[in-house]
Amino acid sequence: MSCNNDQDRALAFAGILQALQLVQNTAYGKPYDLQALQASLKSVLLIDAASVEQVYGGISGVTGGLRLLKTQLLGGNQKPDPELSRYQVTL
């Protein structure tokens, strides 16, 4: 499998952001989205997916990451999280 288009790349990037936020929330003892956690954990174990969507169990598995991607890149009503951005750059 390879990321052949912008949608695949966006989903993969959203998946990374989602995982980073899960790590961040866990580190601070904050609640986390169980569905996002399950999708992220399953993505690590899935080695023969036919598509990026399948890695996360469909787009619904990375919905939180897509929202986060929008916030980090566009801002809007919410401010981007600078700590999450640092994690992102480190990766």
Secondary structure, 3 states (H helix, E strand, C coil): CCCCCHHHHHHHHHHHHHHHHHHHHHHCCCCCCHHHHHHHHHHHHCCCCCCHHHHCCCHHHHHHHHHHHHHHHHCCCCCCCHHHHHHHHHC
